[in-house]
Amino acid sequence: VALYKSVPTRLLSRAWGRLNQVELPTWLRKPVYSLYIWTFGVNMKEAAVEDLHHYRNLSEFFRRKLKPQARPVCCLHSVISPSDGKILNFGQVKNCEVEQVKGVTYSLESFLGPRICTEELQFSQTPTGNSFQHQLVTKEGNELYHCVIYLAPGDYHCFHSPTDWRVSHRRHFPGSLMSVNPGVARWIKELFCHNERVVLTGDWKHGFFSLTAVGATNVGSIRIYFDQDLHTNSPCYSKGSFNDFSFISNNNKEGIPMRKGEHLGEFNLGSTIVLIFEAPKDFKFHLKAGQKIRFGEALGSL
């Protein structure tokens, strides 16, 4: 593990990013993309543009858009999958620990960072306990839930809003860019806390809601469409540091309203999305660990 952590994954990821931006000759595009499609099982029939010659470089191909009808958004359930991927874990958060894969945990506070001021998030009720987990729960009788979705290299790389909510704050953690493949996640404890990530926090009708985009090897580029100030995978950073940005200002008291299914951001290659949110005790997930899921399908409901 120590040897793997010493690999310069950030440098390698920036080099890969630059390689992805190189425009391929038209004659080379089809064989290169066809090899990728065959290797990772990409379904190009879902792509808005199926012609491989249309994509000038690998980056454009990774971030390909889908046909509008390819991912219908479920209207019957309150929380949908924000992306294509594989469900690694889900359930209630217990003892301020969250499972990244079965039996391997990470600290909720290390992952999200210090609690954001409740006045900034405009929560109306006082937290009910002293632990970090209880401080996030704003309504009596609610519980904290989590869901981890792994995006493989062949998956659709954009992610969307999983519910109707308001984004009030962004916290960016520069960090390592180790692989988040489930096989690696099993032997590196707190992997998600070591890796670069972008934490979006706010609230939905039941209280606290957050979506975190976790970077990985060759995925230093995390883009949030409404956040032009976000710059990931910079050459220099301080270990353990983070920077905050508030979307609430004197001119904008509401933050950034997001509708369920609305475009939110994108990765290059594959990565992980972690949802941590507050909901009443009767919230139920409609999932099985290890199942494949697609953007727009139900995660859970009341």
C-alpha positions, -999 to +999 in steps of 0.1 A: +000+000+000+028+024+009+045+017-024+013+023-043+007+056-025+042+068-035+033+066-072+030+101-087-007+096-097-014+134-100+015+139-125+005+108-144-031+120-145-021+154-159+000+138-185-030+115-195-052+146-196-029+163-220-027+132-242-065+131-242-066+166-256-044+157-286-065+158-318-065+125-336-062+123-374-096+114-389-083+080-402-071+070-367-103+079-347-123+048-356-097+022-348-087+039-315-123+044-303-134+010-315-106-006-293-118+014-263-155+004-270-145-033-273-124-032-241-149-015-218-182-025-234-194+010-244-229+011-260-225+037-287-262+032-298-271+054-268-247+082-278-262+114-292-236+112-320-228+076-330-203+085-357-168+079-342-152+104-366-171+132-349-149+130-317-117+149-323-099+135-292-103+110-264-115+136-240-145+144-263-152+107-266-151+101-228-175+130-223-200+120-250-236+130-245-265+106-247-297+107-267-324+124-247-346+092-245-317+070-235-321+077-198-357+085-187-358+101-152-379+082-127-407+104-114-421+081-088-391+081-064-376+110-045-339+101-051-326+088-084-291+077-095-270+107-106-250+086-130-244+053-146-223+029-125-221+001-100-236+003-065-207-003-040-225+004-008-256+021+007-275+024+039-276+043+071-245+061+084-235+046+118-210+058+143-197+086+120-182+059+097-192+052+061-184+020+041-166+026+008-168-012+001-181-039+023-160-040+055-137-011+046-148+023+061-138+059+062-145+088+086-175+109+077-158+141+092-125+134+073-145+129+041-167+160+043-144+182+063-153+205+092-190+213+095-202+243+075-220+271+095-257+263+098-265+300+092-249+297+058-269+266+049-300+284+062-312+254+082-340+263+105-335+239+134-307+233+158-286+201+155-298+174+179-264+160+191-227+166+196-212+141+172-204+152+137-230+129+123-257+143+146-247+179+137-256+172+101-291+160+109-313+191+111-347+176+119-357+154+149-365+118+139-343+119+107-314+096+100-283+101+078-280+079+047-252+072+022-248+057-013-216+050-032-217+047-070-185+036-090-183+048-126-163+024-147-142+037-177-169+025-202-198+043-184-215+075-193-193+101-177-217+130-169-235+132-136-268+148-128-288+161-099-302+131-079-332+151-065-347+186-062-323+205-039-304+237-033-266+237-035-253+263-011-216+254-007-187+238-025-156+224-008-126+212-029-101+188-014-069+186-035-053+152-029-041+119-044-055+104-075-054+067-066-076+042-084-111+039-069-117+005-086-135-017-060-106-041-060-082-013-048-108+002-025-109-031-005-073-027+006-068+010+011-087+023+042-101+058+038-092+058+001-120+084-006-105+107+021-070+106+004-082+113-031-091+147-046-128+154-044-154+181-048-181+182-021-214+200-029-236+205+002-270+221+006-305+210+015-336+193+002-371+191+016-360+166+043-328+186+054-291+181+047-280+168+013-246+164-003-231+150-034-193+143-037-174+137-069-143+117-061-113+119-084-092+089-094-062+080-115-065+098-148-096+116-135-080+148-122-106+167-141-138+172-122-161+198-137-192+213-121-211+232-148-223+261-126-189+265-108-165+284-131-140+290-103-134+253-097-100+241-109-089+205-101-056+186-103-034+216-099+004+209-099+009+221-063-013+216-032-009+213+006-017+178+019-049+179+040-059+213+027-092+223+012-109+255-001-144+266+003-168+285-019-203+297-009-230+301-035-251+321-010-244+359-012-262+391-006-275+389-042-284+352-040-300+340-008-311+307-023-279+292-036-281+271-068-314+254-072-311+220-090-340+199-104-340+162-104-322+149-135-306+183-144-270+182-157-246+188-128-211+180-140-187+155-156-156+134-151-129+122-175-126+084-177-143+068-145-146+077-109-170+076-079-200+096-066-209+096-029-243+108-017-247+116+020-281+130+030-307+133+057-341+117+054-369+103+077-365+069+092-389+053+067-366+061+037-360+029+018-333+022-008-344+001-038-309-013-044-287-043-041-249-041-034-230-047-066-258-040-090-254-020-121-275+012-123-281+039-149-287+076-145-324+083-139-332+050-122-345+049-086-322+049-057-348+052-030-379+069-017-402+074+013 
